């Protein structure tokens, strides 16, 4: 737990964290991706799905957001500047 999430005495409290992870069906995908860039490899073609519709699912929209950040995006700041 990072120090930034603790009080002066080292106590911390967690309520809800939206942590993203890759879920892999090892019966279909033998070599699990290690990072977002791996998902662009041909071996993962037609093997990636979102947990919902990004227009209505927070999990799905955060997955799209995280992929954009991993690809060098700035969280919308670059698009707003254009």
MOMOGI-V803312 format. One record per pair of residues at least 4 apart in sequence whose C-alpha atoms are under 6 Angstrom apart, sorted by sequence separation. I is the first residue (numbers start at 1). GAP is how many residues later the second one is. D is the distance in Angstrom with one decimal. If there is no record, write none. Layout:
# MOMOGI-V803312
i=I gap=GAP d=D
i=I gap=GAP d=D
This chain:
# MOMOGI-V803312
i=6 gap=4 d=5.2
i=7 gap=4 d=5.4
i=25 gap=4 d=6.0
i=26 gap=4 d=5.3
i=53 gap=4 d=5.5
i=58 gap=4 d=6.0
i=62 gap=4 d=6.0
i=69 gap=4 d=4.5
i=74 gap=4 d=6.0
i=6 gap=5 d=5.3
i=33 gap=5 d=5.4
i=39 gap=5 d=5.9
i=52 gap=5 d=5.6
i=68 gap=5 d=5.2
i=69 gap=5 d=6.0
i=6 gap=6 d=4.5
i=54 gap=6 d=4.6
i=53 gap=7 d=5.9
i=54 gap=7 d=4.2
i=52 gap=8 d=5.4
i=51 gap=9 d=5.5
i=50 gap=10 d=5.6
